[in-house]
């Protein structure tokens, strides 16, 4: 059985090596932001959100803390704090789950199938129950407007942070690869084949 810190590092590495843009905070692996795109065939399609993830020392035995940094109009997301109401994260978390589950399954399912019976945003829940079409229209307009603003901010921020993030991701990937191939030593390992330039 691996230690919680090793499991945390592996899960963050898997997330970084997937299609998600991960921005570490304070050069650590316990706090980071992930760029999350709204699921297709939903009112959130085309939207881009920054999701803050905080991992405790007890991860994966304790669930991560997840919250949207930019606004989203959804019954199960607090519009001011960005905190989410999702049973699988808040109540029934299991060490069998990992960070990819959150971004590939749990968050898309939350956006595809809101639960207005257990709201954090009463206005969104009320509108959804009263007029589903107006709820979806409000989200479509909101996603379009916020998407343009966020894309502009992200492009500015990405230009400034890309080199630091890429270097951090490169170092993390290098560590991960060495851990996966213990017989390979640094002087014979060809970092270029993995696009790692130190």
TAJO-V111625 format. One record per residue. N is the residue number from 1. RES is the residue in one letter. SS is DSSP state (A for helix, B for strand, O for the rest). PHI is phi in radians with two decimals (none if undefined). OMEGA is omega in degrees with one decimal (* if undefined). Layout:
N:RES:SS:PHI:OMEGA, N:RES:SS:PHI:OMEGA
This chain:
1:X:O:none:-178.9, 2:X:O:-1.49:-179.6, 3:X:O:-1.28:178.8, 4:X:A:-1.01:-178.4, 5:X:A:-1.20:177.7, 6:X:A:-1.17:177.9, 7:X:A:-1.10:177.8, 8:X:A:-1.02:-179.1, 9:X:A:-1.05:179.8, 10:X:A:-1.14:-179.3, 11:X:A:-1.14:178.0, 12:X:A:-1.15:177.9, 13:X:A:-1.07:178.3, 14:X:A:-1.04:178.9, 15:X:A:-1.15:-179.8, 16:X:A:-1.17:-178.7, 17:X:O:-1.48:176.5, 18:X:O:-1.53:-176.4, 19:X:O:-1.47:-176.4, 20:X:O:-1.64:173.4, 21:X:O:-1.53:-177.2, 22:X:B:-2.03:-179.5, 23:X:B:-2.03:-179.2, 24:X:B:-1.27:178.8, 25:X:O:-1.99:179.9, 26:X:O:1.02:176.7, 27:X:O:0.94:177.9, 28:X:O:-1.97:179.3, 29:X:O:-1.89:-179.0, 30:X:O:-1.69:177.3, 31:X:B:-2.41:179.3, 32:X:B:-2.84:176.0, 33:X:B:-1.95:-179.5, 34:X:B:-2.19:175.2, 35:X:B:-1.41:-175.2, 36:X:B:-2.12:179.9, 37:X:B:-1.76:178.5, 38:X:O:-1.05:-177.6, 39:X:O:-1.20:177.8, 40:X:O:-1.13:178.6, 41:X:O:1.03:174.4, 42:X:O:-2.41:176.4, 43:X:O:-1.10:-177.6, 44:X:O:-1.69:179.9, 45:X:O:-1.03:-179.0, 46:X:O:1.60:178.8, 47:X:O:-1.45:178.0, 48:X:B:-2.26:-179.7, 49:X:B:-2.20:169.7, 50:X:B:-1.67:-179.6, 51:X:B:-1.98:179.4, 52:X:B:-1.51:178.4, 53:X:B:-2.17:174.8, 54:X:B:-2.19:-179.4, 55:X:O:-1.92:178.1, 56:X:O:-1.38:177.0, 57:X:O:-1.12:-178.6, 58:X:O:-1.52:177.1, 59:X:O:-1.08:11.9, 60:X:O:-1.61:-179.2, 61:X:O:-1.34:174.5, 62:X:O:-2.03:-175.8, 63:X:O:-1.16:175.3, 64:X:O:-1.26:172.9, 65:X:B:-1.63:-174.2, 66:X:B:-2.17:176.2, 67:X:B:-2.76:176.7, 68:X:B:-1.35:178.4, 69:X:O:-1.51:175.6, 70:X:O:-1.82:-171.2, 71:X:O:-1.14:174.3, 72:X:O:-2.54:-179.2, 73:X:O:-1.67:-173.7, 74:X:O:-2.69:-178.5, 75:X:O:-1.01:-173.7, 76:X:O:-1.84:176.9, 77:X:B:-2.24:177.6, 78:X:O:-1.17:-173.6, 79:X:O:-1.17:-178.4, 80:X:O:-1.50:-175.6, 81:X:O:-1.59:-176.8, 82:X:O:1.44:179.8, 83:X:B:-1.18:-175.8, 84:X:B:-2.02:175.2, 85:X:O:-1.94:-177.8, 86:X:O:-2.52:-174.5, 87:X:A:-0.92:-174.3, 88:X:A:-1.13:177.1, 89:X:A:-1.62:-173.7, 90:X:A:-1.43:-173.2, 91:X:O:-2.22:-172.4, 92:X:O:-1.95:178.4, 93:X:O:-1.06:177.7, 94:X:O:-2.33:175.8, 95:X:O:-1.08:176.4, 96:X:O:-1.23:178.7, 97:X:O:-1.42:174.9, 98:X:O:-2.39:-176.3, 99:X:A:-1.14:177.6, 100:X:A:-1.11:176.0, 101:X:A:-1.01:-178.6, 102:X:A:-1.08:-173.6, 103:X:A:-1.52:-179.8, 104:X:A:-1.74:-176.8, 105:X:A:-2.17:-169.1, 106:X:A:-1.14:-179.7, 107:X:A:-1.17:175.1, 108:X:A:-1.03:178.4, 109:X:A:-1.13:177.4, 110:X:A:-1.06:-178.8, 111:X:A:-1.33:179.0, 112:X:A:-1.31:-174.5, 113:X:O:-2.27:179.0, 114:X:O:-1.10:178.4, 115:X:O:-2.03:-177.9, 116:X:A:-1.21:178.8, 117:X:A:-1.33:-179.2, 118:X:A:-2.31:-169.4, 119:X:O:-1.50:164.1, 120:X:O:-1.81:177.3, 121:X:O:-2.10:-176.6, 122:X:A:-1.09:179.7, 123:X:A:-1.13:179.7, 124:X:A:-1.15:180.0, 125:X:A:-1.12:-179.4, 126:X:A:-1.10:179.7, 127:X:A:-1.11:-179.8, 128:X:A:-1.10:-179.4, 129:X:A:-1.26:-178.3, 130:X:A:-1.38:-173.0, 131:X:O:-2.61:-177.2, 132:X:A:-0.99:-178.0, 133:X:A:-1.13:178.8, 134:X:A:-1.18:176.1, 135:X:A:-1.03:-179.6, 136:X:A:-1.15:179.4, 137:X:A:-1.13:178.5, 138:X:A:-1.04:179.0, 139:X:A:-1.19:-179.9, 140:X:A:-1.09:178.7, 141:X:A:-1.12:-178.9, 142:X:A:-1.09:179.9, 143:X:A:-1.10:-179.1, 144:X:A:-1.10:-178.9, 145:X:A:-1.15:-178.6, 146:X:A:-1.20:179.2, 147:X:A:-1.07:178.6, 148:X:A:-1.10:-178.5, 149:X:A:-1.11:-178.4, 150:X:A:-1.16:179.6, 151:X:A:-1.05:178.9, 152:X:A:-1.14:179.4, 153:X:A:-1.14:179.6, 154:X:A:-1.10:-179.4, 155:X:A:-1.12:176.7, 156:X:A:-1.19:-178.8, 157:X:A:-1.18:-179.0, 158:X:A:-1.13:179.5, 159:X:A:-1.06:-178.5, 160:X:A:-1.36:-173.2, 161:X:A:-1.75:-173.7, 162:X:A:-0.97:-176.5, 163:X:A:-1.13:179.2, 164:X:A:-1.16:-179.7, 165:X:A:-1.15:-179.5, 166:X:A:-1.10:179.0, 167:X:A:-1.14:178.8, 168:X:A:-1.10:179.1, 169:X:A:-1.14:178.2, 170:X:A:-1.10:178.2, 171:X:A:-1.14:177.6, 172:X:A:-1.14:179.4, 173:X:A:-1.14:179.1, 174:X:A:-1.06:178.0, 175:X:A:-1.05:179.8, 176:X:A:-1.07:-178.0, 177:X:A:-1.13:179.1, 178:X:A:-1.15:178.1, 179:X:A:-1.14:-178.9, 180:X:A:-1.38:-178.4, 181:X:O:-2.22:-173.1, 182:X:O:-1.12:-179.0, 183:X:O:-1.40:-179.4, 184:X:O:-1.47:178.8, 185:X:O:-1.78:-173.7, 186:X:O:-1.05:-175.3, 187:X:O:-1.32:176.2, 188:X:O:-1.93:-178.1, 189:X:O:-1.43:-177.9, 190:X:O:-1.66:-176.0, 191:X:A:-1.10:-176.3, 192:X:A:-1.05:-178.1, 193:X:A:-1.14:177.2, 194:X:A:-1.86:179.5, 195:X:O:1.00:178.2, 196:X:O:-1.86:179.1, 197:X:O:-2.11:-176.9, 198:X:O:-1.66:*
